[in-house]
Amino acid sequence: MISEKEVKFLRYWEQVRESESSFTSKLTRGLPMAFLFGLPIILSIIVVRLFMPEWYTKISKTSPGTFFTVIIAMCLVILFYAFFRMQYKWEMNEQLYSELRNKENKSIQLSTKIN
């Protein structure tokens, strides 16, 4: 027998699983957490570049063009993190849904055999 909480999850996931499976949905729902991950890194790089430009080039021994490469790389990391985090959550919910559906079917079969 499955609990009321499990039944609520089954009904919820049946309603939203198709809409949450698209690429754009995963990307937009994952962006807030990805920005929390990547924005401090980008801001620290920008602050160092703006307020201490000669220190940055002396210490890192890099050309000034590397700055933009790092910013672009962090933006790509943010997009990657946003998508794959939500892909992982979607797969976990899908696995839980499958397990609960199987559990529900087994309990139905068991109750029909008993009756």
Secondary structure, DSSP 8 states (H G I E B T S, - for coil): ---HHHHHHHHHHHHHTTGGGSHHHHHHHHHHHHHHHHHHHHHHHHHHHHH-HHHHHHHH---TTHHHHHHHHHHHHHHHHHHHHHHHHHHHHHHHHHHHHHHHHHHHHHHHHH-
